[in-house]
Each structure stands twice: as structure tokens, then as C-alpha cells.
Amino acid sequence: MATKIALVTGAGTGVGRAVAIALAKAGYNLVLAGRRKEPLDSVAGEINAVGSQALAVPSDVSKRESILALFATVKSSFGRLDVLFNNAGMGAPPIPLEDLPFETWQNVVATNLTGMFLCTQEAIKIMKAQNPRGGRIINNGSISAHAPRPFSVAYTSTKHAVTGLTKSTSLDCRQYDICCGQVDIGNAATPMTDRMVDGVLQPDGRKMPEPRMAAENVGNAVAYMASLPLDANVLFMTVMANKMPFVGRG
């Protein structure tokens, strides 16, 4: 069989970059999607260095037309899609729920939930029609899919909704040999979590630093999920910094 193809959204930095590189090391050719071309090109260079092929496609998952163009490029360039890592996401400023601007709420929902739904739709269309049929969709859920941080209503609500999307996709796509799973990540060391080094707000009102883990751990976890045959699936996996204040009462 020809080399398998994986698409990673939000691939230019952080978790997306780590997952793309891990999949390349596992033998995949990559399509890298993200808003900024320069980081995508940088990751593509790293992937080419390990012997895989990478195609950078600047895309905005909050816009349907951009998603449609992205998947059209995947199909025209490679003819198939074996793995989609739905990773692109954003948060909102930590402000009281009642003060969150409607436009900010809409932007987070458009990126974290609607964009992931649309990417899932387009991936299914390719995967169920290709030969060999099937594939795997892996969603970035986050620890916030289980419990909120203070003042995170938009991010937490969308990540809880991602869990529903994962379950529905897993159920509805079994007939097409498409698996869907979710990785819930806690405190990976990325630019998004740099603020944790100095301290982040806790439920009791204190600010305290939180431990982080290398993003490569997430990359390896997703590569494992992707390595399974299509008669097996990791439905949910939590990968977290061991000493972060998640398992316990705050």
C-alpha cells in the first residue's frame, strides 16, 4: 500500500507541530493546515528532514470556504486521507462569564466546534469513498472537556461539545470503517501555556504556577492512536502533566 496521508490542523506550532512530526516519523506524508504560512513552512522543513513529504496549506477553520478548499487540495494532491487530527483551536480572555462579548463567543465556537465539525464532514466524504476504504479522525479535546478553569466558558463549552462530536462520529461512521477518538491534553508545554510558568488562576482565587509536560508526549500518543488497525479504536485518551492540579478538589 502507498504511504498513508495525514492532515493536521493548527499544525504550525505547539501540539499540532508535535503531532505532525510524530506522524512523519511513523511514516506518514503530511498536509499541514494553519492560518500562518511561515510556521507551516518551518514544520514542513522538519518533516522533510525525517524523510516524509509535507504540504503546507494555509487555512482558516473558522471559515467554511477555507475548509472546503483545504480538503479539495488534499484530494487533488494525494487522492486519499488516512488520518485527520482536528487540532486547531482558540481560547478567550479570562473574564467573567457575563462580560464575555458575543462576538468573542462566536469566534471560539466557529473555530473550536463548527470548524472541527466541518473538517470531520469533509474527511468522512473522502474516507468512505476511497479504496481501501476508511480512516481515522482524532479530535483534540483538552482537559477542559472534563472540567473548566475559572472564566473559561467559551473554551470549556466547545471542548465539552467536542466530546459529543467524537462520540457521534465514532458511532455514525463505523459502517464506513472510520474510527474516531479523542485526546484530552493537560498542560503541554506550548506557547499557549507559557503563562502557567508564572501562575494561573485557581478555583479558590489564588494564582499558582502549574507543571507542564513536553508536547512530544502528545505527539507520541496521537501517533499510537493512528497506528491501530481500523478494527480497534482508542475512543478517549488523557495525556497530562502528572503533577498538574486536575485530579483532586480545588
BELTA-V363467 format. One record per residue. N is the residue number from 1. SS is DSSP state (hx for helix, st for strand, lp for the rest). Layout:
BEGIN
n: {N,N}
ss: {SS,SS}
END
This chain:
BEGIN
n: {1,2,3,4,5,6,7,8,9,10,11,12,13,14,15,16,17,18,19,20,21,22,23,24,25,26,27,28,29,30,31,32,33,34,35,36,37,38,39,40,41,42,43,44,45,46,47,48,49,50,51,52,53,54,55,56,57,58,59,60,61,62,63,64,65,66,67,68,69,70,71,72,73,74,75,76,77,78,79,80,81,82,83,84,85,86,87,88,89,90,91,92,93,94,95,96,97,98,99,100,101,102,103,104,105,106,107,108,109,110,111,112,113,114,115,116,117,118,119,120,121,122,123,124,125,126,127,128,129,130,131,132,133,134,135,136,137,138,139,140,141,142,143,144,145,146,147,148,149,150,151,152,153,154,155,156,157,158,159,160,161,162,163,164,165,166,167,168,169,170,171,172,173,174,175,176,177,178,179,180,181,182,183,184,185,186,187,188,189,190,191,192,193,194,195,196,197,198,199,200,201,202,203,204,205,206,207,208,209,210,211,212,213,214,215,216,217,218,219,220,221,222,223,224,225,226,227,228,229,230,231,232,233,234,235,236,237,238,239,240,241,242,243,244,245,246,247,248,249,250}
ss: {lp,lp,lp,lp,st,st,st,st,st,lp,lp,lp,lp,hx,hx,hx,hx,hx,hx,hx,hx,hx,hx,hx,hx,lp,lp,lp,st,st,st,st,st,st,lp,lp,hx,hx,hx,hx,hx,hx,hx,hx,hx,hx,hx,hx,hx,lp,lp,lp,lp,st,st,st,st,st,lp,lp,lp,lp,lp,hx,hx,hx,hx,hx,hx,hx,hx,hx,hx,hx,hx,hx,hx,hx,lp,lp,lp,lp,st,st,st,st,lp,lp,lp,lp,lp,lp,lp,lp,lp,lp,hx,hx,hx,lp,lp,hx,hx,hx,hx,hx,hx,hx,hx,hx,hx,hx,hx,hx,hx,hx,hx,hx,hx,hx,hx,hx,hx,hx,hx,hx,hx,hx,hx,lp,lp,lp,lp,lp,st,st,st,st,st,st,lp,lp,hx,hx,hx,lp,lp,lp,lp,lp,lp,lp,hx,hx,hx,hx,hx,hx,hx,hx,hx,hx,hx,hx,hx,hx,hx,hx,hx,hx,hx,hx,lp,hx,hx,hx,lp,st,st,st,st,st,st,st,st,st,lp,st,st,lp,hx,hx,hx,hx,hx,hx,hx,lp,lp,st,st,lp,lp,lp,lp,lp,st,st,lp,lp,lp,lp,st,st,lp,hx,hx,hx,hx,hx,hx,hx,hx,hx,hx,hx,hx,lp,lp,lp,lp,lp,lp,lp,lp,st,st,st,st,st,lp,lp,lp,lp,lp,lp,lp,lp,lp,lp}
END
